[in-house]
Amino acid sequence: MGEGGAVATDATPLKRILESFRDWGRDCFCPPGHDDTCGRRFEWQLGTLPRGYDHKYTYSHRGYNLKITEMQAAVGWHKWPDLKEFIALRQGNFDLLRRD
């Protein structure tokens, strides 16, 4: 998709971790424009921060800005039918490199 790839999962805990890395290491999983999805946005006690500090603005680890552009998404959508072939090729490369 230009400079990287994509990650897909149907495991909710893993999805939240991946999205946190994508969003600069942010703790909050409320989507942009939708406040208090978790129902506890102002109820957390986070370390030494005051009780009720908005966790939407806390960051627990290093993350990255990995949101794709519309152009990258279009390229990814176009390449989606080739995904199984890409996976097989990468698996073959991995197996080749792993040989003794």
Rosetta blueprint (number, residue, H / E / L):
1 M L
2 G L
3 E L
4 G L
5 G L
6 A L
7 V L
8 A L
9 T L
10 D L
11 A L
12 T H
13 P H
14 L H
15 K H
16 R H
17 I H
18 L H
19 E H
20 S H
21 F H
22 R H
23 D E
24 W L
25 G L
26 R E
27 D L
28 C L
29 F L
30 C L
31 P L
32 P L
33 G L
34 H L
35 D L
36 D L
37 T L
38 C L
39 G L
40 R L
41 R L
42 F L
43 E L
44 W L
45 Q L
46 L L
47 G L
48 T L
49 L L
50 P L
51 R L
52 G L
53 Y L
54 D L
55 H H
56 K H
57 Y H
58 T L
59 Y E
60 S L
61 H L
62 R L
63 G L
64 Y L
65 N E
66 L L
67 K L
68 I L
69 T L
70 E H
71 M H
72 Q H
73 A H
74 A H
75 V H
76 G H
77 W H
78 H H
79 K H
80 W H
81 P H
82 D H
83 L H
84 K H
85 E H
86 F H
87 I H
88 A H
89 L H
90 R H
91 Q H
92 G H
93 N H
94 F H
95 D H
96 L H
97 L H
98 R H
99 R L
100 D L
